[in-house]
Amino acid sequence: MSGGHTTLGRALRSQAGFAVVLAAVSVIAAFLGQRSVLRNNNFSVIDDGALLGVIALSAAAVLWPWVLADLHREDYGFPRRGLIPLLLLSGPTVAVAAAVSMLAWPWALGSGADFTTLGGSLGENPLGILVLSAGCWFLTNVGITASAPVFAAVDPLWLRLLYLVPFLTSVIAGPVWLSHWQGAPYQQAGSVQALTTMLVLVVLSGIAAALTGVLINWLRSRAQAPLRRLPQG
């Protein structure tokens, strides 16, 4: 490793740049998906732009620790100082990117949007933007909890291998879960009650993400601790 250590400021700037890219990719996915330009693995036409837009956002959210990772640095992109604030700020960063992206969805989806669903009615139901953005925040925290030790390359190795199970589960289940929300009737999914549920999930998952940062710091300090010398005689 020749890149030195990562600072909190550098990591925040890096993920802010990725957030801008994410917002643009989500709008493009929604635009192309709504116009039947894309096809799935069975070569069937995809004509649900809101679905593709939310898949782009949710997949990036659960994979956010991979975005933070930098293999050219000694700490793999996870700073030794300021790690917990970085992890806690990742969720709102993704949520803001999602909200900005979804502000453009009414234009991207056009008149062909399904206005009965949450994802298709964002122009008439701004509360839905908050619900889906909070969902992205929650999934970012889930991704951090499930995989940050893997991308931070902490020891022991068996622990990283153990984390592969929740990591792969979150990569599959996260987009499916948020896609269900965006496709639900907007009267239920775009309500104050739905937003309250999302915020509770954000708080609980944020605690889990912070504890993951504590775990990473502890494992790093344990690996650097000098061996205790045995008494002579």
Buried (B, 14 or more C-beta within 10 A) or exposed (E): EEEEEBBBEBBBEBBEEBBEEBBBBBBBBBBBBBBEEBEEEEEEEBBBBBBBBBBBBBBBBBBBBBBBBBEEBEBBBBBBEBBBBBBBBBBBBBBBBBBBBBBBBBEBBEEEBBBEBBBBBBBEBEBBBBBBBBBBBBBBBBBBBBBBBBBBBBEEEEEBEEBEEBBEEBBEBBBEBBBEBBBBEBEEBBBEEBBEBBBEBBEEBBEEBBEBBEBBBEBBEEEEEEEEEEEEE
